[in-house]
Amino acid sequence: MKNFFDRHTGYTMYKPVQAGQFYKLKGTEKMKTLLSLKKKFGPHPHLRGKRFIIVTAMTLPFPVSHLSGDLAGMMKAFKIYIGKMKGKLIGKAIFTDTIFRLLKNKEVRMMTKAYRVGGRI
């Protein structure tokens, strides 16, 4: 996911025409260029403000999935990415204990949750 975030962000962000020449500029010219482009920096206009739903599955059961720190780190990464895209988080579907999805109608409950969250789109 880290690679996806890094690579996707690079493709979706605004790139000024003079970006290729930036590193050839001298100190004060660099600063002036950065300040003039500051307002334009961010996602392309057609990608700005998209709505996001986080969907993730973990084999760890609840509450181990939350206490292990894996989920918190992943959620933080997603939220940073959504922030960079000037997006809005409209829902989450976190499925834990997926290794036992066939027990106790867990798969049916997961699908119900997915449909409910997907209905927010």
C-alpha positions, 0 to 999 in steps of 0.5 A: 500500500505504501508503494501505491500511495507514493506512486499514485500521489505523484501521478495525481498531483499538480505539476507545473510546466516549469517543474523540470527546470526547478532544480536548475534555479538558484536559491532565491529563484527557487524560493520565489517559484515555490511561493508562486506555486504554493496555491496551485499545489495539490491534486489535479482539479478533477481529482480534488474532493473525491469521496473515499471508503476504506475497505480492509480485511485482516485475519486477526480477530477483534480486539487483537487486530486493533491492539496489534497496531497494524490497523492503526498504522494502516488507517493513519496512512489512508487518512494521510492519503485522503487528506493529500487528495483533499478528499472526504472519508465517507465510510469504513468497512473493516473486516477482522477475523476473516480466516474464519469467515464461514463460521457463524454466518460471519461472511453474511454479516461482512457482506451486509456491512459492505453493502451498507457502507457501499450505499453511501457512495 
